[in-house]
Amino acid sequence: MHPNPAFHHDDRALLEALVDEIGFGMVFAATPDGPRVAHTALLSTGDGAVQFHLARGNSLTRWLSGETALIVVNGPDAYVSPRFSGSRAQVPTWNYVSVELEGRVRRMDADGLTALLEALAARHEGRIAGEPWQLADVPEAELRRMLGAITGFELEIVAWRPTFKLSQNKTAAERAAIAAALREAGSPALAELMLSLAP
């Protein structure tokens, strides 16, 4: 989380929407083997928790249950040149959106894992044209084998630490110029956030 309070955001609905829309993040935890990170699909439960699954062989899997972990979900980001605001008397920076979720992790049972996979598939298959894939499409023996190779987890969120670094420390005119330059440079999502979340 960026230390400048100008870059903080406390709109919980927006944070939940970001986690839901991106649906992917990194899980960090300290383990007896040292700090570890895993990249995984995420599913927000909508009631203060995030679910995910990891391969049984993942370096975090055997240590996570009962521990405190950190999930990081990254939104759009882009390099910001001093030229974008029309003043070369500044230094380059990076605008970005990121949400850190801290909480206690619990291991899910087999039914919870199956429900998580069904919900993830429904969420993401719904974004693709055509007949959606379902768990039922996998032969039962093969599905049992695959489910045996992964472990489901749920992190109960106790702290949200968002960073929306969108040039809030600049004037409105500078922000508009930076947003226009970012759009031109191929970062329309970040430009839109800069304008829609203007202070």
C-alpha positions in Angstrom: 0.0 0.0 0.0 1.4 3.4 -1.0 2.1 5.6 2.1 0.5 8.7 0.6 -3.1 9.0 1.9 -4.1 10.8 -1.3 -3.8 7.4 -3.1 -6.0 5.5 -0.7 -9.6 4.6 -1.5 -12.3 3.4 0.9 -15.2 2.6 -1.4 -15.7 -1.1 -0.4 -18.1 -1.7 -3.3 -15.4 -0.5 -5.8 -12.8 -2.7 -4.1 -15.1 -5.8 -4.2 -15.9 -5.0 -7.9 -12.1 -4.8 -8.7 -11.4 -8.2 -7.1 -14.4 -9.7 -8.9 -13.6 -8.2 -12.3 -9.9 -9.1 -12.3 -10.5 -12.5 -10.6 -6.8 -13.2 -10.3 -4.1 -12.4 -7.8 -1.1 -13.4 -5.8 -1.2 -15.1 -2.3 1.8 -14.3 -0.1 2.7 -15.9 3.2 5.7 -16.5 5.4 6.5 -20.2 5.8 9.1 -22.3 7.6 10.8 -22.5 4.1 10.8 -18.7 3.8 8.4 -16.2 2.1 6.4 -17.8 -0.7 3.9 -16.5 -3.3 1.4 -18.3 -5.5 -0.6 -17.0 -8.4 -4.2 -18.1 -8.5 -7.8 -17.4 -9.6 -9.8 -15.7 -7.0 -13.5 -15.7 -6.2 -15.0 -13.0 -3.8 -17.8 -14.5 -1.7 -19.3 -11.0 -1.4 -19.3 -11.3 2.4 -15.8 -10.5 3.3 -13.9 -13.5 2.1 -12.0 -14.6 -1.0 -11.7 -18.2 -2.1 -8.9 -19.8 -4.2 -7.2 -23.1 -4.9 -3.6 -24.2 -5.2 -1.9 -27.3 -6.5 -1.2 -29.7 -3.7 2.5 -29.5 -4.7 2.6 -25.7 -4.4 5.1 -24.5 -1.9 2.3 -22.7 0.1 -0.3 -25.4 0.2 0.9 -27.3 3.2 1.6 -24.2 5.3 -1.5 -21.9 4.6 -4.3 -23.4 6.7 -4.7 -21.4 9.9 -2.1 -18.8 8.9 -2.4 -15.1 8.1 -1.7 -14.4 4.4 -1.8 -11.5 2.0 -3.6 -11.5 -1.3 -2.7 -8.9 -3.9 -4.9 -8.0 -6.8 -3.4 -5.7 -9.4 -5.4 -3.5 -11.7 -4.2 -1.5 -14.6 -0.9 0.3 -14.4 1.3 2.4 -16.7 4.5 4.5 -16.8 3.8 8.3 -16.5 6.3 10.5 -18.3 6.8 14.1 -17.1 6.0 15.0 -20.7 2.4 13.9 -20.2 1.7 16.8 -17.8 3.7 19.3 -19.9 6.4 19.9 -17.3 9.9 18.4 -17.7 10.8 19.7 -14.2 9.3 16.6 -12.6 10.4 13.0 -12.4 8.8 10.0 -14.1 6.4 7.9 -12.0 4.0 4.9 -12.4 0.3 5.1 -12.0 -1.4 1.9 -10.8 -4.3 0.3 -9.0 -3.7 -2.5 -6.4 -5.6 -4.0 -3.6 -4.0 -5.9 -0.7 -6.3 -8.2 1.3 -5.0 -9.6 4.6 -6.7 -12.3 6.6 -6.7 -15.8 8.2 -6.8 -18.7 5.8 -8.8 -21.9 6.3 -8.6 -25.1 4.2 -11.9 -25.9 2.4 -13.5 -29.3 2.5 -14.1 -31.3 -0.7 -17.7 -29.9 -1.2 -16.4 -26.4 -0.7 -13.7 -26.9 -3.3 -16.2 -28.3 -5.8 -18.5 -25.4 -5.2 -15.6 -23.0 -5.7 -14.6 -24.6 -9.1 -18.3 -24.5 -10.2 -18.6 -20.8 -9.3 -15.3 -19.9 -11.0 -16.3 -21.8 -14.2 -19.8 -20.2 -14.2 -18.3 -16.7 -13.7 -15.7 -16.9 -16.4 -17.4 -19.2 -18.9 -20.3 -16.7 -18.9 -17.9 -14.2 -20.5 -17.2 -16.4 -23.5 -19.6 -17.0 -26.4 -20.9 -20.5 -26.9 -22.0 -23.4 -24.7 -20.4 -23.0 -21.3 -18.0 -25.7 -19.9 -19.1 -27.3 -16.7 -17.5 -29.7 -14.2 -20.1 -32.3 -15.3 -18.3 -32.4 -18.7 -15.4 -34.2 -17.1 -15.7 -38.0 -16.6 -16.2 -38.7 -12.9 -13.0 -40.7 -12.4 -10.9 -38.1 -14.1 -12.6 -35.3 -12.1 -11.9 -37.1 -8.8 -8.2 -37.5 -9.9 -8.0 -33.8 -10.8 -9.7 -32.6 -7.6 -7.3 -34.7 -5.6 -4.4 -32.7 -7.0 -5.6 -29.3 -5.7 -6.6 -27.8 -2.4 -9.2 -25.1 -1.8 -8.8 -22.2 0.6 -10.8 -19.3 1.9 -9.2 -16.1 3.3 -11.4 -14.1 5.7 -10.5 -10.5 5.0 -9.6 -8.5 8.2 -7.8 -5.7 6.4 -8.2 -4.0 3.0 -5.3 -1.9 1.8 -6.0 -0.4 -1.6 -3.7 1.9 -3.6 -5.3 3.9 -6.4 -2.2 6.0 -7.5 -3.9 8.0 -10.2 -2.1 11.4 -10.1 -4.3 12.7 -7.4 -1.3 14.9 -6.3 -1.5 16.8 -9.6 -3.9 19.6 -10.6 -7.1 18.8 -12.5 -5.5 20.1 -15.7 -2.4 17.9 -15.3 -4.5 14.9 -14.5 -6.6 15.4 -17.6 -3.4 15.8 -19.7 -1.9 12.6 -18.2 -5.1 10.7 -18.7 -5.2 11.8 -22.4 -1.6 10.8 -22.9 -2.1 7.4 -21.2 -5.2 6.7 -23.4 -3.1 7.6 -26.5 -0.2 5.3 -25.2 -2.5 2.3 -25.0 -3.7 2.5 -21.3 -7.4 3.4 -21.7 -8.6 1.6 -18.5 -6.1 3.5 -16.4 -7.0 6.8 -18.1 -10.7 6.1 -17.4 -10.1 5.4 -13.8 -8.1 8.6 -13.4 -11.0 10.6 -14.8 -13.9 8.7 -13.1 -12.2 8.7 -9.6 -11.0 12.3 -9.7 -11.0 13.9 -6.3 
